[in-house]
Amino acid sequence: MSTFNDQAGRGELAATAARIRGAMESVIEGKPEVVRLALTVLLAEGHLLVEDVPGVGKTMLAKSLARSVDCSVRRVQFTPDLLPSDITGVSVYDQERREFEFKPGAIFANIVVGDEINRASPKTQSALLESMAEHQVTVDGTTYELQTPFMVIATQNPVEMEGTYPLPEAQRDRFMVRVSMGYPSPEAELEMLGVHGAGSPLDALDPVADARDIVKLIEAVREVHVSPGVARYAVDLVNATRRSPDLRLGASPRATLHLVRAAKAAAALDNRTYVLPDDMQALAVPVLAHRLLPTAEAQMSRRSVEQVVLEILRSVPVPGAQNPSSGPPPRPSQQPAAAYGPTMGAYSGQAAQHQPQHPQAYPGAHGGPYGTGPGSRFHGNGHGPAR
């Protein structure tokens, strides 16, 4: 049987991932980096928070991923009257059998799409906590395991506060990545008029993979090697957020784990069996920024948490540019610049243009395939946490 560590296995898994990306990009025009990031989160066994202004395709992104994979999908429209039992399920008394029967809720699916998650009450939001962290649900003292793969894709509007309940920090920390769609380019918007004008392309989207394919991809991601030096680099990045004078709340140990898992998925998508520091640099803002709280002084000076993360990337030393695996030396990726990261949101301020000045840079560390320099769309995101 082919594995990710042999060439046949890598080719098979790369083809599966390419089919999923192609299907999603047939619906989401002009946002390849966002599509790639969503797929990265799925393969890293994480959850995705899509936060942006109305009408930019947040729900469309979630539904395109769900329809590209032939697995169980449930959509939940979060509203103030939604109950926790609507999500987790409820035990109903059966008159004929004279016993309680469990009726599973919407959380019992491979992919759960939560639309406008911040419109539900905190009590209902908390119904997701156990499932997102432990992949299980406890109802009436009985614990039920969730299927694999399992992913929650939630959307929220950061500029509309009427009738909304901000997500608590404990719940934001359970999302591996926060991404913003951003407005499309004029060319992409013009193409969208032709594709979406006559109907929704989702109606013609057929699954290109199934749950077993995703499980194989997840197992391949687990095989990706993380050298001690690269693992230490992830720990140093997260610890720097805890010491930053601009932050009153740094990233948690869960953030470190999520950063490493996402980096492993990034390496697998690039057909690599090892993680580079560039993977973590490219994913640092999407993985870390939504977990951080700025100080009052930073807010008054209009410094976003994304700016702080970029400065941390500039200040934390990169491990020596040695091959982290026993194979051939790493080569620059063939992916276009800014393979990951949210685009500039229309509602956010401009982030300062910081360019990392690492003395020992991996390929792309200064705006290359995974870089955070001015040549990358990932650079200077500027999105701050919704408050």
C-alpha positions as CSV (number, residue, x, y, z in Angstrom):
1,M,0.0,0.0,0.0
2,S,1.4,3.4,-1.0
3,T,2.2,5.9,1.8
4,F,3.0,9.5,1.8
5,N,6.7,8.7,2.2
6,D,6.9,7.1,-1.2
7,Q,6.6,8.8,-4.5
8,A,3.4,6.9,-5.6
9,G,1.6,7.8,-2.4
10,R,2.6,11.5,-2.7
11,G,1.4,11.6,-6.3
12,E,-1.9,10.0,-5.5
13,L,-2.6,12.3,-2.5
14,A,-1.5,15.4,-4.4
15,A,-3.9,14.6,-7.2
16,T,-6.8,14.3,-4.7
17,A,-6.0,17.6,-3.1
18,A,-5.7,19.2,-6.6
19,R,-9.1,18.0,-7.5
20,I,-10.7,19.4,-4.4
21,R,-9.0,22.8,-4.9
22,G,-10.0,22.8,-8.6
23,A,-13.7,22.2,-7.7
24,M,-13.7,24.9,-5.1
25,E,-12.0,27.4,-7.4
26,S,-14.7,26.8,-10.0
27,V,-17.0,28.5,-7.5
28,I,-14.8,30.9,-5.7
29,E,-13.1,33.2,-8.3
30,G,-9.9,35.0,-7.7
31,K,-9.2,33.6,-4.2
32,P,-6.8,30.7,-4.6
33,E,-5.0,31.5,-1.3
34,V,-8.2,31.4,0.6
35,V,-9.3,28.1,-1.0
36,R,-5.9,26.6,-0.2
37,L,-6.1,27.8,3.4
38,A,-9.5,26.2,3.8
39,L,-8.2,22.9,2.5
40,T,-5.1,23.2,4.7
41,V,-7.4,23.4,7.8
42,L,-9.4,20.4,6.7
43,L,-6.3,18.2,6.3
44,A,-4.8,19.6,9.6
45,E,-8.0,18.4,11.5
46,G,-8.9,22.0,12.5
47,H,-11.8,24.3,12.3
48,L,-12.2,27.5,10.1
49,L,-13.6,30.9,11.1
50,V,-14.5,33.0,8.0
51,E,-14.8,36.6,9.1
52,D,-15.6,39.4,6.7
53,V,-18.2,41.9,5.6
54,P,-21.5,40.8,4.0
55,G,-21.7,39.5,0.4
56,V,-18.1,38.5,-0.2
57,G,-18.7,34.8,-0.4
58,K,-18.1,33.5,3.2
59,T,-20.9,31.0,3.1
60,M,-20.1,30.1,-0.6
61,L,-16.6,29.2,0.5
62,A,-17.9,26.9,3.2
63,K,-20.5,25.3,0.9
64,S,-18.1,24.8,-1.9
65,L,-15.7,22.8,0.3
66,A,-18.6,20.8,1.7
67,R,-19.9,19.9,-1.8
68,S,-16.5,19.0,-3.2
69,V,-16.3,16.1,-0.7
70,D,-18.8,13.3,-0.8
71,C,-19.5,13.1,3.0
72,S,-22.2,14.1,5.4
73,V,-22.7,17.9,5.6
74,R,-25.1,19.8,7.9
75,R,-25.7,23.6,7.8
76,V,-26.9,25.5,10.9
77,Q,-28.3,29.0,10.6
78,F,-27.4,30.5,13.9
79,T,-30.1,32.7,15.3
80,P,-30.9,34.1,18.8
81,D,-33.6,31.4,19.3
82,L,-31.4,28.5,18.4
83,L,-31.1,26.0,21.3
84,P,-28.0,24.0,22.3
85,S,-30.0,20.8,21.8
86,D,-30.6,21.8,18.1
87,I,-26.8,21.4,17.7
88,T,-25.9,18.5,20.0
89,G,-29.1,16.5,19.9
90,V,-31.8,15.6,22.5
91,S,-33.1,12.4,24.2
92,V,-36.7,11.8,23.4
93,Y,-38.9,9.4,25.3
94,D,-40.3,6.6,23.2
95,Q,-43.8,5.6,24.4
96,E,-43.8,2.2,22.7
97,R,-40.4,1.1,23.9
98,R,-40.7,3.0,27.2
99,E,-37.2,4.3,27.0
100,F,-35.3,7.4,25.9
101,E,-34.0,7.5,22.3
102,F,-31.2,9.9,21.3
103,K,-31.9,12.1,18.3
104,P,-28.6,13.4,17.0
105,G,-28.3,17.1,16.3
106,A,-26.6,19.0,13.5
107,I,-23.1,18.5,14.9
108,F,-23.2,14.8,13.9
109,A,-21.7,15.3,10.4
110,N,-18.3,15.3,8.7
111,I,-18.5,19.0,7.8
112,V,-20.7,21.4,9.8
113,V,-21.4,24.8,8.3
114,G,-22.3,27.4,11.0
115,D,-23.7,30.5,9.3
116,E,-23.5,33.8,11.3
117,I,-22.2,32.0,14.4
118,N,-22.2,35.2,16.4
119,R,-26.0,35.6,16.1
120,A,-26.6,32.8,18.6
121,S,-26.6,33.2,22.3
122,P,-23.4,32.4,24.3
123,K,-25.3,29.3,25.7
124,T,-25.8,28.0,22.2
125,Q,-22.3,28.9,21.1
126,S,-20.9,26.9,24.0
127,A,-22.6,23.7,22.6
128,L,-19.8,23.6,20.1
129,L,-16.9,23.7,22.6
130,E,-16.7,20.0,23.4
131,S,-17.1,18.8,19.8
132,M,-14.5,21.2,18.4
133,A,-11.9,20.4,21.0
134,E,-12.5,16.7,21.6
135,H,-14.5,15.4,18.6
136,Q,-17.2,14.1,20.9
137,V,-20.6,15.2,22.3
138,T,-22.0,14.5,25.7
139,V,-25.8,14.6,26.2
140,D,-27.6,13.5,29.3
141,G,-24.4,11.9,30.7
142,T,-23.7,9.8,27.6
143,T,-20.7,10.6,25.3
144,Y,-21.0,10.1,21.6
145,E,-17.9,10.0,19.3
146,L,-18.0,12.1,16.1
147,Q,-17.0,10.8,12.7
148,T,-13.7,11.4,11.0
149,P,-13.1,13.7,9.3
150,F,-14.9,16.4,11.3
151,M,-14.6,20.1,10.6
152,V,-16.6,23.2,11.7
153,I,-16.7,26.1,9.2
154,A,-18.2,29.1,10.9
155,T,-18.9,32.5,9.4
156,Q,-19.5,35.9,11.1
157,N,-19.8,39.5,10.2
158,P,-17.3,41.7,12.1
159,V,-18.9,45.1,11.3
160,E,-22.5,44.5,12.4
161,M,-23.1,44.4,16.1
162,E,-26.9,44.7,16.3
163,G,-28.3,41.4,17.6
164,T,-24.9,39.7,17.8
165,Y,-23.0,38.0,20.6
166,P,-19.2,38.2,20.3
167,L,-17.5,34.9,20.4
168,P,-15.8,34.2,23.8
169,E,-12.0,33.9,23.7
170,A,-12.3,30.2,24.6
171,Q,-14.3,29.5,21.5
172,R,-12.1,31.7,19.2
173,D,-9.1,29.7,20.4
174,R,-10.7,26.5,19.2
175,F,-10.7,27.7,15.6
176,M,-7.4,26.8,14.0
177,V,-7.5,29.6,11.5
178,R,-9.4,32.8,10.9
179,V,-9.5,34.0,7.3
180,S,-11.0,37.0,5.5
181,M,-12.3,36.8,2.0
182,G,-11.8,40.4,1.1
183,Y,-13.3,42.1,-2.0
184,P,-12.4,40.5,-5.3
185,S,-10.3,42.2,-7.9
186,P,-12.2,43.9,-10.7
187,E,-11.2,41.1,-13.1
188,A,-12.4,38.4,-10.7
189,E,-15.7,40.3,-10.0
190,L,-16.3,40.6,-13.8
191,E,-15.7,36.9,-14.2
192,M,-18.1,36.2,-11.3
193,L,-20.9,38.1,-13.1
194,G,-20.5,35.6,-16.0
195,V,-20.3,32.5,-13.9
196,H,-23.0,33.4,-11.2
197,G,-25.2,35.6,-13.4
198,A,-27.2,32.7,-14.9
199,G,-27.4,30.7,-11.6
200,S,-25.3,29.3,-8.8
201,P,-22.3,27.2,-9.8
202,L,-22.8,25.2,-6.7
203,D,-25.7,23.5,-8.4
204,A,-23.3,22.0,-10.9
205,L,-20.6,21.1,-8.4
206,D,-20.1,17.4,-8.1
207,P,-18.0,15.7,-5.4
208,V,-14.5,15.0,-6.5
209,A,-13.5,13.0,-3.3
210,D,-15.1,11.2,-0.5
211,A,-14.6,10.8,3.3
212,R,-12.1,7.9,2.8
213,D,-9.9,10.1,0.6
214,I,-9.9,12.9,3.2
215,V,-8.9,10.3,5.9
216,K,-6.0,9.2,3.7
217,L,-4.9,12.8,3.3
218,I,-5.1,13.4,7.1
219,E,-3.0,10.3,7.7
220,A,-0.5,11.6,5.2
221,V,-0.3,15.0,7.0
222,R,0.4,13.1,10.3
223,E,3.5,11.5,8.6
224,V,5.1,14.9,7.7
225,H,8.3,15.4,9.7
226,V,8.9,18.3,12.0
227,S,12.5,18.7,13.0
228,P,13.4,19.7,16.6
229,G,14.7,23.1,15.3
230,V,11.5,23.9,13.4
231,A,9.4,22.8,16.4
232,R,11.4,25.1,18.6
233,Y,10.8,27.9,16.2
234,A,7.0,27.4,16.6
235,V,7.4,27.5,20.3
236,D,9.5,30.7,20.1
237,L,6.9,32.4,18.0
238,V,4.1,31.7,20.3
239,N,6.1,32.5,23.4
240,A,7.0,35.9,21.9
241,T,3.3,36.8,21.8
242,R,3.1,36.2,25.5
243,R,5.9,38.6,26.1
244,S,4.9,41.3,23.7
245,P,4.2,44.7,25.4
246,D,1.5,45.3,22.8
247,L,-0.6,42.3,23.8
248,R,-2.5,41.7,27.0
249,L,-3.3,38.1,26.0
250,G,-0.8,35.9,24.1
251,A,-1.4,32.7,22.2
252,S,-2.2,29.5,24.1
253,P,-0.4,26.1,23.9
254,R,-3.2,25.0,21.7
255,A,-2.1,27.7,19.2
256,T,1.3,26.2,19.1
257,L,-0.2,22.8,18.3
258,H,-2.4,24.3,15.6
259,L,0.5,26.1,14.0
260,V,2.5,23.0,13.7
261,R,-0.4,20.9,12.4
262,A,-1.3,23.6,9.8
263,A,2.4,23.8,8.8
264,K,2.4,20.0,8.3
265,A,-0.6,20.2,6.1
266,A,1.0,23.0,4.1
267,A,4.1,20.9,3.5
268,A,2.0,17.9,2.4
269,L,0.1,20.1,-0.1
270,D,3.4,21.1,-1.5
271,N,4.4,17.5,-1.8
272,R,7.1,17.8,0.9
273,T,7.7,15.3,3.7
274,Y,9.1,17.9,6.1
275,V,8.1,21.3,7.4
276,L,10.0,24.5,6.7
277,P,10.0,27.6,8.8
278,D,8.5,29.4,5.8
279,D,5.4,27.3,6.3
280,M,5.0,28.7,9.8
281,Q,5.8,32.2,8.7
282,A,3.1,32.1,6.1
283,L,0.5,30.7,8.5
284,A,1.4,32.7,11.6
285,V,-1.2,35.5,11.1
286,P,-4.1,33.3,10.1
287,V,-3.4,30.9,13.0
288,L,-2.4,33.3,15.8
289,A,-4.0,36.7,15.2
290,H,-7.6,35.9,16.2
291,R,-6.4,34.5,19.6
292,L,-4.5,37.6,20.7
293,L,-5.9,40.7,22.6
294,P,-4.1,44.0,22.1
295,T,-3.4,46.4,25.0
296,A,-5.3,49.6,25.4
297,E,-2.2,51.5,24.3
298,A,-1.9,49.4,21.1
299,Q,-5.5,50.0,20.3
300,M,-5.2,53.8,20.9
301,S,-2.2,53.9,18.5
302,R,-4.2,51.9,16.0
303,R,-1.8,48.9,16.0
304,S,-3.5,45.7,15.0
305,V,-2.6,42.3,16.3
306,E,-1.6,41.4,12.7
307,Q,1.1,44.1,12.9
308,V,2.3,42.7,16.1
309,V,2.6,39.2,14.7
310,L,4.5,40.5,11.7
311,E,6.9,42.3,14.0
312,I,7.4,39.1,16.0
313,L,8.2,37.2,12.8
314,R,10.8,39.8,12.1
315,S,12.4,39.6,15.6
316,V,12.3,35.8,16.3
317,P,15.5,34.2,14.9
318,V,14.9,31.5,12.2
319,P,16.7,28.2,12.8
320,G,19.7,27.5,10.7
321,A,18.9,26.9,7.0
322,Q,19.8,23.2,7.1
323,N,17.7,20.5,5.6
324,P,15.2,19.3,8.3
325,S,15.0,15.9,6.7
326,S,17.4,13.2,5.7
327,G,16.5,13.7,2.1
328,P,17.7,16.1,-0.5
329,P,18.1,19.8,0.3
330,P,14.8,21.8,0.2
331,R,14.1,23.7,-3.0
332,P,12.0,26.9,-3.4
333,S,8.3,26.1,-3.8
334,Q,6.8,26.5,-7.2
335,Q,3.6,28.0,-5.6
336,P,2.8,31.6,-6.4
337,A,3.6,34.3,-3.9
338,A,1.4,34.3,-0.8
339,A,0.1,30.8,-1.1
340,Y,-1.7,31.4,2.2
341,G,-3.3,34.2,4.1
342,P,-6.3,36.4,3.9
343,T,-6.5,39.3,1.5
344,M,-6.8,42.9,2.6
345,G,-10.3,43.4,4.0
346,A,-12.2,46.5,3.0
347,Y,-13.2,47.2,6.6
348,S,-9.7,47.1,8.1
349,G,-6.9,49.6,8.4
350,Q,-3.6,49.3,6.6
351,A,-1.0,47.3,8.4
352,A,2.6,48.7,8.6
353,Q,4.8,47.3,5.8
354,H,7.2,45.3,7.8
355,Q,9.7,43.0,6.1
356,P,11.4,40.3,8.1
357,Q,15.1,40.7,8.3
358,H,16.2,37.2,9.2
359,P,19.9,36.6,8.9
360,Q,19.3,33.0,7.8
361,A,16.3,33.0,5.5
362,Y,14.6,30.0,3.9
363,P,13.4,30.3,0.3
364,G,10.7,32.9,0.2
365,A,11.3,34.4,3.6
366,H,11.5,37.9,2.1
367,G,8.3,37.8,0.0
368,G,8.8,34.5,-1.9
369,P,6.5,31.6,-2.1
370,Y,5.8,31.5,1.6
371,G,7.2,34.9,2.5
372,T,5.8,37.7,4.7
373,G,7.5,40.5,2.8
374,P,5.9,43.3,0.7
375,G,5.9,40.9,-2.3
376,S,3.3,38.7,-0.6
377,R,-0.4,39.3,-0.5
378,F,-0.2,37.8,3.0
379,H,1.9,40.8,4.1
380,G,0.1,43.7,5.7
381,N,-3.3,42.1,6.3
382,G,-4.5,44.6,8.9
383,H,-7.5,42.7,10.2
384,G,-8.0,43.1,13.9
385,P,-10.2,41.0,16.1
386,A,-13.9,41.8,16.1
387,R,-14.8,43.6,19.3
